[in-house]
Amino acid sequence: MTEPVPYQASLGTVLREWGRIGCIGFGGPPAHIALLRKLCVDERGWLDAQEFEDVIAACNLLPGPASTQLAIFCAWRVRGRLGAIVGGLAFIVPGLIVILGLSVLFLSGTPPLWVRGAGAGADAAVAAVALHAGWSLAGPSWKRATEARRVRWVCYLIAGGAAAATIGPWLVLVLLGCGAVELAVRTRWRTSSARAVVLLPSPAKAVAAAAGAGVLLPVAWTAFKVGALSFGGGFVIIPLMQADATGHHWMTSAQFLNGVALGQITPGPVVQTVFTVGYAAAGIGGGLLASLIAFSPSFAFVLGGARHFDALRGNQRAKVFLDGSGPAAIGAILGSAVLLARALSQPWQFAVLAAAAVLLIGLRRGVVLTLLAAAATGVVIALAGGPL
């Protein structure tokens, strides 16, 4: 795969089209993938269908937000390196602006009653959103697993779920460990796989120790884990962030739920949630720093390796590694639902949680619609004098 010359689109076209997707991309990765496919394959013919599917698979082998990497790659494919930068920023920035304003509103010291009610209502539905995300991924992943791998698949799923619910900051090591175990089982490179698992915690501990020097360093470390060490993206990042956000006392559990809800109802990547964590820790500067660090690895991966994406997808070791880390990531998504549900405090919130689960899983309604309905319920309860 080579960088296209002459370019297939102008920078103005990339800025306009990727910015449009960044503005209307409500619903997370499924919506982003559908919009990018419609633009790049169906309408403009910049990529053929097979290449687009191959790129999706390659992005899923990388840590960090896969749909963001897909958007950056598609921009690279039609306008080269500068196009990748312009397209990636156009995709990310609209949601960043929205979540900046909402963070100021929802995380302020004395928000209005209706704002607190909307936040409490949306918070109640977030655990159902995580459950729905994990459930939707578990079925296809189970079907892809061969009979010989299904016992290990269940073990990886349980390991990821347990880690997400208990040891959030070290979840990344469990994901990497599950991938390494699968690689060891299905190849004869047990020594190198084991060495990878043993050596990884040392730099992690070193960075974590260095982060104790101030507020911005822990924020940067949290964002780096989200952008460069989290296989699976989306809700896999929640336990990674929640342990840091509440452990450092940047946010209460309720405020963190607000942040997750904001990341779901804004357009663009779900990883925007990291901005609210950085904002709670160190204001707008902290939020922008967290976003910069969280999204930088996606640009680096694509700009540095886009020409090798086909080789990555065809690499047997990478696919075997994903067979182990993939189910663990799904388990982490399901485990994050437990964390989010435990943060609820009012009986009516659990009723909203149950209703949201029915809407999402039973009736297959959209995430944004469900969150808005939950927020509206919270506003009504707050204005009626209900407990928040």
C-alpha positions in Angstrom: 0.0 0.0 0.0 1.6 3.3 -1.1 0.7 6.9 -0.5 -1.5 8.0 -3.4 0.0 10.4 -5.9 -1.6 12.5 -7.2 -3.9 13.1 -4.3 -7.5 12.2 -4.6 -8.9 15.2 -2.7 -8.0 18.7 -1.7 -7.2 19.7 1.8 -10.4 21.8 1.8 -12.5 18.7 0.9 -10.8 16.7 3.7 -11.4 19.5 6.2 -15.1 19.9 5.1 -16.0 16.2 4.9 -14.1 15.0 8.0 -15.4 18.0 9.9 -19.0 17.1 8.9 -18.5 13.6 10.2 -17.0 15.0 13.4 -20.1 17.1 13.9 -22.8 14.5 13.2 -21.0 11.4 14.4 -23.3 10.6 17.3 -23.4 7.0 18.5 -19.7 6.1 18.7 -17.6 3.8 16.5 -20.5 2.1 14.6 -21.8 5.4 13.5 -18.3 6.7 12.6 -17.5 3.5 10.5 -20.8 3.8 8.7 -20.3 7.5 7.8 -16.7 7.0 6.7 -17.6 4.0 4.5 -20.5 6.0 2.9 -18.1 8.9 2.1 -14.9 7.1 1.1 -16.4 3.9 -0.6 -20.0 4.5 -1.7 -20.0 8.2 -2.6 -16.4 9.1 -3.6 -14.8 5.8 -4.4 -11.6 6.8 -2.8 -11.2 3.3 -1.3 -12.7 0.0 -2.5 -14.9 -2.0 -0.1 -12.2 -4.7 0.5 -9.5 -2.2 1.4 -11.9 -0.4 3.8 -12.7 -3.6 5.6 -9.0 -4.5 5.8 -8.2 -1.1 7.3 -10.9 -1.6 10.0 -9.3 -5.0 10.9 -5.8 -3.4 11.0 -7.0 -0.6 13.3 -8.6 -3.1 15.7 -5.2 -4.6 16.1 -3.8 -1.3 17.4 -4.3 0.1 20.9 -6.3 3.3 21.3 -9.6 4.5 19.7 -10.0 2.4 16.5 -12.6 4.7 14.8 -10.3 7.7 15.3 -7.5 5.7 13.7 -9.8 4.7 10.8 -10.7 8.4 10.2 -7.0 9.4 10.2 -6.1 6.6 7.9 -8.8 7.4 5.4 -7.7 11.0 5.3 -4.1 9.8 4.7 -5.3 7.6 1.9 -6.9 10.4 0.0 -4.5 13.4 0.8 -1.3 12.0 2.3 0.3 13.0 5.7 -1.0 16.5 5.8 -4.5 15.3 4.9 -4.3 12.8 7.8 -3.5 15.6 10.2 -6.2 17.9 8.9 -8.8 15.1 8.7 -8.0 13.7 12.1 -8.2 17.1 13.7 -11.4 18.0 11.9 -12.9 14.7 13.1 -11.9 15.2 16.8 -12.2 19.0 17.4 -16.0 19.5 17.0 -16.7 17.0 19.8 -13.9 18.4 21.9 -15.5 21.9 21.7 -18.9 20.5 22.7 -17.5 18.5 25.6 -15.5 21.5 26.8 -18.7 23.5 27.2 -20.6 20.6 28.7 -17.8 19.9 31.2 -17.8 23.5 32.4 -21.6 23.3 32.8 -21.9 19.9 34.5 -18.7 19.9 36.6 -19.1 23.4 38.0 -19.3 23.8 41.7 -23.0 24.9 41.8 -24.8 23.8 38.6 -28.5 24.6 38.4 -31.0 22.1 39.7 -32.1 21.0 36.2 -28.5 20.4 35.2 -27.9 18.2 38.3 -31.1 16.3 37.5 -30.1 15.8 33.9 -26.7 14.5 35.0 -28.2 12.1 37.6 -30.6 10.7 35.0 -28.0 10.3 32.3 -25.6 8.8 34.9 -28.1 6.1 35.7 -28.2 4.9 32.0 -24.5 4.8 31.4 -24.0 1.3 33.0 -26.7 0.0 30.6 -24.8 1.6 27.7 -21.6 -0.3 28.7 -23.6 -3.5 29.1 -25.1 -3.0 25.7 -21.7 -2.4 24.1 -20.2 -5.5 25.7 -23.2 -7.6 24.8 -23.1 -6.5 21.1 -19.4 -7.5 20.8 -19.5 -10.7 22.8 -21.8 -12.6 20.3 -19.7 -12.2 17.2 -16.5 -12.8 19.1 -17.8 -16.0 20.5 -18.9 -17.2 17.1 -15.4 -16.5 15.6 -13.8 -18.6 18.4 -13.1 -22.2 17.4 -14.3 -25.1 19.6 -10.7 -25.5 20.8 -10.5 -21.9 21.9 -13.8 -21.4 23.6 -12.7 -22.4 27.1 -9.8 -19.9 26.9 -12.2 -17.3 25.4 -14.4 -17.6 28.6 -11.3 -17.4 30.8 -10.1 -14.2 29.0 -13.6 -12.7 29.2 -13.8 -13.3 33.0 -10.2 -12.1 33.5 -11.0 -8.8 31.7 -14.3 -8.3 33.6 -12.7 -9.0 37.0 -9.8 -6.7 36.3 -12.0 -3.9 35.2 -14.2 -4.2 38.3 -11.3 -4.4 40.8 -7.8 -3.3 39.5 -8.7 -0.6 37.0 -5.2 1.0 36.7 -3.6 -2.3 35.8 -6.2 -3.5 33.4 -3.9 -2.9 30.5 -1.5 -5.5 31.9 -4.3 -8.1 32.0 -5.3 -7.3 28.4 -1.7 -7.6 27.3 -1.3 -10.8 29.4 -4.3 -12.5 27.8 -2.9 -11.8 24.4 0.5 -13.1 25.4 -1.0 -16.3 26.9 -2.9 -17.0 23.7 0.3 -16.4 21.7 2.2 -18.8 24.0 -0.5 -21.5 23.8 -0.7 -21.4 20.0 3.0 -20.9 19.2 6.3 -22.2 20.6 7.5 -18.7 21.7 6.6 -19.1 25.3 9.8 -17.5 26.6 9.4 -14.3 24.6 5.8 -14.0 25.5 6.4 -14.5 29.2 9.2 -12.0 29.0 6.9 -9.4 27.5 4.5 -9.8 30.4 7.2 -9.6 33.1 8.9 -6.6 31.7 5.9 -4.4 31.0 5.0 -3.5 34.6 8.4 -2.0 35.3 8.2 1.1 33.0 4.5 1.4 34.0 5.5 1.6 37.7 8.3 4.1 36.9 6.0 6.4 35.0 3.4 6.1 37.7 6.0 6.9 40.4 7.2 9.9 38.4 3.6 11.1 38.0 3.4 11.7 41.7 5.4 14.9 41.3 2.3 17.0 40.4 -1.2 17.1 39.0 -0.3 17.3 35.3 2.0 14.3 35.3 -0.7 11.9 36.6 -3.2 13.4 34.1 -0.7 12.8 31.3 -0.1 9.2 32.4 -3.8 8.5 32.5 -4.3 10.0 29.1 -1.3 8.0 27.7 -2.8 4.7 29.0 -6.1 5.6 27.3 -4.4 6.5 23.9 -1.5 4.1 23.7 -2.1 1.1 26.0 -5.8 0.3 25.8 -6.7 -2.4 23.4 -10.4 -2.4 22.5 -11.0 1.4 22.9 -14.4 2.7 23.9 -15.6 1.4 27.3 -12.4 -0.4 27.9 -10.9 2.9 28.9 -13.5 3.5 31.6 -11.9 1.4 34.4 -8.5 2.8 33.5 -9.8 6.4 33.9 -12.1 5.9 36.8 -9.5 4.5 39.1 -7.2 7.4 38.5 -10.0 10.1 38.5 -11.4 9.0 41.8 -8.1 7.7 43.3 -6.5 11.1 42.9 -9.7 12.8 44.1 -10.0 14.8 40.9 -13.7 13.7 40.6 -16.3 12.0 42.7 -17.9 8.8 41.4 -21.0 10.8 40.4 -18.9 13.4 38.5 -17.1 10.6 36.7 -20.4 9.2 35.6 -21.3 12.7 34.3 -18.1 12.6 32.3 -18.9 9.2 30.7 -22.4 10.4 29.8 -21.0 13.5 28.2 -18.6 11.4 26.1 -21.5 9.4 24.9 -23.9 12.2 23.9 -21.3 14.3 22.1 -20.3 13.7 18.5 -16.9 12.2 17.6 -14.8 9.7 19.5 -16.0 8.3 22.8 -12.4 8.8 24.1 -13.4 12.5 24.4 -14.4 11.5 28.0 -10.7 11.8 28.9 -11.1 15.6 28.5 -13.5 15.7 31.4 -11.0 13.9 33.6 -8.3 16.3 32.7 -10.6 19.3 33.2 -11.7 18.1 36.7 -8.0 17.7 37.6 -6.5 20.9 36.3 -9.1 23.0 34.5 -9.2 23.6 30.7 -5.5 23.3 30.4 -5.6 19.8 32.0 -8.4 18.8 29.7 -6.6 19.9 26.6 -3.4 18.3 27.7 -5.3 15.0 28.4 -6.9 15.1 24.9 -3.6 15.9 23.2 -1.8 13.0 24.8 -4.7 10.6 24.4 -5.1 11.2 20.6 -1.4 11.7 19.7 -0.7 7.9 19.5 -3.4 7.5 17.0 -1.8 10.0 14.7 1.6 8.5 15.3 0.4 4.9 14.6 -1.2 5.9 11.3 1.4 8.4 10.1 4.2 6.0 11.0 2.7 2.8 9.9 -0.1 3.4 7.4 2.0 1.8 4.6 2.3 -1.3 6.6 -1.3 -1.8 7.6 -1.8 -4.7 5.2 1.2 -6.5 6.7 -0.1 -5.9 10.2 -3.4 -7.4 9.4 -1.8 -10.4 7.7 0.6 -10.9 10.6 -0.3 -14.2 12.2 1.2 -13.3 15.6 -0.9 -10.1 15.7 -4.1 -12.0 15.0 -3.3 -14.6 17.6 -2.5 -11.9 20.2 -5.9 -10.3 19.4 -7.7 -13.6 19.9 -6.6 -13.4 23.5 -6.8 -9.6 24.2 -10.1 -9.2 22.3 -12.3 -11.3 24.7 -10.5 -9.7 27.7 -11.4 -6.3 26.3 -15.0 -7.3 26.0 -15.0 -8.6 29.5 -13.5 -5.3 30.6 -16.4 -3.5 29.0 -18.9 -5.7 30.9 -16.9 -5.2 34.1 -17.0 -1.4 33.7 -20.8 -1.7 33.9 -20.4 -3.0 37.4 -18.3 -0.1 38.4 -20.7 2.4 36.9 -23.7 0.8 38.5 -22.0 0.8 41.9 -21.6 4.6 41.7 -25.4 5.1 41.7 -27.0 6.2 45.0 -30.8 6.8 44.5 -33.4 4.1 44.1 -35.0 5.9 41.1 -31.6 5.7 39.3 -31.7 1.9 39.4 -35.2 2.0 37.9 -33.8 4.3 35.1 -30.9 1.9 34.6 -33.3 -1.1 34.2 -35.4 0.9 31.7 -32.3 1.9 29.7 -31.2 -1.7 29.5 -34.6 -2.7 28.1 -34.4 0.2 25.6 -30.9 -0.7 24.4 -30.8 -4.5 24.5 -34.5 -5.4 24.4 -35.9 -2.8 22.0 -32.6 -1.9 20.3 -33.0 1.8 20.6 -30.0 4.2 20.0 -27.5 5.2 22.7 -28.0 8.9 22.3 -31.8 8.6 22.4 -31.6 6.5 25.5 -29.3 8.9 27.3 -31.4 11.9 26.4 -34.5 10.1 27.7 -32.8 9.2 30.9 -31.6 12.8 31.3 -35.1 14.1 30.7 -36.4 11.7 33.4 -33.8 13.1 35.8 -34.8 16.7 35.1 -38.5 15.9 35.8 -37.6 14.1 39.1 -35.3 17.0 40.2 -37.9 19.7 39.4 -40.5 17.6 41.3 -38.3 17.6 44.4 -36.9 14.1 44.1 -33.6 13.2 45.7 -30.4 13.6 43.7 
